[in-house]
Amino acid sequence: MVSIRRYREGDGPAIVRGFERVFDQPRALEEWAWKFPREARESALLLAERDGEVLAHFAAIPVTLQVDGRRVRAGQAVDVYSTRRPGLFVRLVDRFYEELCGPGRLELLYGFPGERHFALGVKRLRYSEPLAVRCFTRPVAPGERSRVRSLWARWRPGPTVREGADPAAAEWLWRRSAARTPVSAIRDRGWIERRFLGRPRVAYRHLVAWHRGRPAALAVVRVSGETAHWAELVWDGESPRSLEALDTAVGWIAARAGARELRLWLGGDPAAEKLLSGRGWQQAPEPQGLHLGAVSFLPDLDPADLCRRLFVTMGDADLV
């Protein structure tokens, strides 16, 4: 008999086995534990199982969004799957909505479905019509070199880019720049520490552009083969030269690693998009055909409008 229930301690290995079976790719248990911390397991995870085998799984990573001055408790749906026909999965999701969603619980769900899955999300799971993820690329010149000033040259006018994770600078920069992206995940110190510093087995490069003694822009980069993914971007919007210097530094990292292409997701920040477009970045199809869709459990929160306005980088997804 199939049982639909909440997470119980020790379910992790069975959930991972189901994931590997459906997606045909390995998943380390520590990667699963990073993605689903205790809060997510207890408040945002349901599974359908029979005799210890997970047949379907629906879960979300809790995310705090700022939406026009208020905070919304949201969840990003990830690693959802079913080893059976869609009927069981729809039953599981209906139960998830009933038990775990609503005011004071998960007030909004969003995700990045591929082309094969977003039709089901719209027809059966009440998701808004998904929007294509805004993806940008630029080539990496083989001889690209950084013009970033080193620490000893900080006295010179203009921005300085320093490499290395700096959670305190990230916190300060977010507080200064949050109003620029009024619909966004809270990208504070905790975001950087959990999303990029806490992930096992993945190496990221952290860059902070400083201008007049203060952090003005932040980047997180992951190089994978011939592609360098600009995974995170926070910019104060007041120092174009800082963002330009950051772009130069990202290109230098990519060139040094042998990458041929830079790739960036950027939605909800037209000023940054305009500046980077002037530096050779061009919009391109997202390689996996990913889209952004949402379902709201608050009567005054329009999920379609939120998706149109949401500030999005690769850091919002769990793929890089």
Buried (B, 14 or more C-beta within 10 A) or exposed (E): EBEBEBBEEEBBEBBBBBBEEBEEEEBEEEBBBBBBEEEBBEBBBBBBBEEEEBBBBBBBBBBEBBBEEEEBBBBBBBBBBBBEEEEBBBBBBBBBBEEBBEEEEBBBBBBBBEEEBBEBBBEBBBBBEBBBBBBBBBBBEEEBEBEBBEEEEEEEEBBBBBBEBBBEBBBBBBEBBBEBBBBBBBBBBBBBBEBBEEBEEEEBBBBBBBBEEBBBBBBBBBBEEEBBBBBBBBBBBBBBBBBBBBBBBBBBBBBBBEBBBBBBBBBBBEEBBEBBBEEBBEEBEBEEEBBBBBBBBBEEBBBBBBBBBBBBBBBBBBEB
